[in-house]
Amino acid sequence: MKRFCVKYGMLIVITLSMAAAGWGLAYAMLDADKTVTVDCRGRNIDVEALRRMEEQQKDGYLGLVGIAGWRVEDQGEVTSVSTGKRQRTRVAGVYGPMDMVYPAKILSGSYGLAVERGYCVLSEGLAYELFGDTDIAGEQCRFDGEILTVAGVIEKKEMILMRPVTEGRMEQLSLEFKSRRNLEKKVKELLGEF
């Protein structure tokens, strides 16, 4: 009888341990993606609104840990200063960390918060068309009458130039929270005034 109790007691302990581990893994997976993209066209969300959200973020409001906004601007022609090559491209104006807007592998240079006014990030496809290479951090291109220094190149085949913006309305937001719990409610509360 003693052997029976020990054998099945161990089986119960192992089963419960595995169930707890599985529950923990499932909970972690559910909580893993804490970033949400919000279409904010038609709302009054501009760079100033994002700055207000960043101030709230500093106080831990709703568990918000990251904010980025972007808008697709008209296609335009970009020209390499060193090669003289030109290419029509889609342009994205970005406020905040660019890697929250277009998550992609960085092929050269820097990406994310390192990008400041006067800099841009190019897609791999655009870098090849203009410079014949992706290792072009520090090169310059001309867009819309402005000289931009290439901060980095990301792994994207499409033709795109991303540049930071300091004003104007946003079309999309990327919001990152500490936790996925009540995410929809948090987003509604955060955007409720807009």
N, C-alpha and C positions, 0 to 999 in steps of 0.2 A: 504494500500500500504506500509506503514511504517513497519508493522509487517512482511509482505512478504520479504522486503529487509533485515531486521534484521535476520529473520529465514534462508534465503538462504545465506546471507552474512556469518553467523556463520558456516553453512554447508561447504561453500567454504574454510573458514579459517581452519576448522577441517580437511578437505580433504587435503589441502596443507600441514598442519602440519604433518599428517600421512605419506604423500608422502616423505616429507623431512626426517622424522625419518627413513622410510624404506630405502631411498637412503643412509643415514648415516650408517645404519646397514649393508647394502650390501657392501658399500665401506670398512667398517671395516673388514668384512669377507674376502673380496678379499685381503686386506692388512695383514691379520692375519698370514699366513704362509710365513715367510720371510727367511726361511732356505731352501737351495737347496743342494742336494747331487750330486756330479760330479764324474763320472768314469774317473780317470786320468791315467789309465794304458797306457803305450806307450808314455807317455809324460815324460819330465824330471822334475818331481815334487818330490822333496825330502824334508827332514827336513829343509835344508838351504833355499829352496824356500819358505817354510811356514814361516820361520823366517822373510824373506824379506816382505812377505805379512803382517805379524803382524806389522812390522815397518810402512808400508803404512796405516794400519788400525789405528794406533795412530794419523795419520794426517787426519783421516776421509775419506780416499780415497774410493770413490764410495758408501759411507754409510756402509762400511763393519764393523760389530761389533763383529763377532766371527769366528774363524777358528779352524777346527780339521781335522786331516788326519789319515788314518789307512791303514793297510795292514793285510791280513790274512796270517799268517805264517803257516808253516807245522804243522800238528798235532804232538803232543808230549805227553810224559808221565809226569804227575805231581804227586808228592808224598807228603802226609801230614807228616810234621816232627813229630807231636805229636802222630798220630795214626798209622803211617807207611802204611796207605792205599794208593794204586796207582790207577790212572785212566788215560786213553787216553783222550785227549781233543783237541779241536781246540784252537788255540792261535791267538789273535789279538794284533798286535803292534800298539799303539795309540800315536799320537802326539797331544797335546791339551786336551781340556775338553772331558773326556770319555763320559759324558752324551749327548754330541752332536753326538757321534758316534752311541751309542746304547741307545736311550732314554728308560728308564725303571724305575720302582719304586725301590727305595733303601730299602732293607730289614734290613740291619744292616751296621754300620760303615759309611764310607763316599764315595762319588762318585764325579766325575767331576774334578775340578782343584786341589783337595786335594791330588790326587794321584801323587807321585813322584817316581823317580828311586828307585828300591829296594822294591817297593810295587806292588800289583796287585789287581784286582777286579775279583771276581768269580761269575759265574752264580749260581742261586739257586740249580740247578741240580748237578753241580760239588761240591758245598759246602756240600750237603747231602752225596754224594758218598765218599768224603774224610774225613769229620768230623762228619757226622750224624746230622748236625744242620746248621742253617744259621746265628746264632749269634756268629760269629767267628772272628770278627775284632781283629787284633793283633796276630792271629795264623800265623804260618809259613808253607810254602810249598817249595818244591824244584822243580825247572824246569830248564832244560838245564844247570845243574851244578851250578845254582845260587839259593840262598835262598831268597825267596820273602815273605814279610809280607803282609797279607791280609788286605787291607784298607777297603773293603766293599764287600757286596753281593747284587746282583741285582735280580729282579724277572724275570728270564728267565729259562725255563726248560732245554734247550739245554746245552751241556757241552761246556763251554767256559771260558777261562782265558784271561783277558786283562791286558797288561802290557805297561808301557810307553816306548817309544823309543826316542832316541836322534840323530839318524842318519838313513840313508837309504831312499829308494824310497817309495812313498805312492801309493796305489791302488785307494783309494777313498778319496774325500774331502767332508766335510760338511761346508758350508759357510752361515753365517747368516748376513743379511743386515737390515738396519733400515726400509727400505720400500721394498715392492714387485714390485713397479713400475719399468719398464725397467729391470727386473731381468735378463733376458737372455742376454741382451746387457752388463750389468755389469759383468756377469760371463765371457763372451767372452773377454771383455777388461782386466779383471783381469788375465785371463789365457793365453792371447794372446802371451806373450813372451815365453811360455813353449812349 
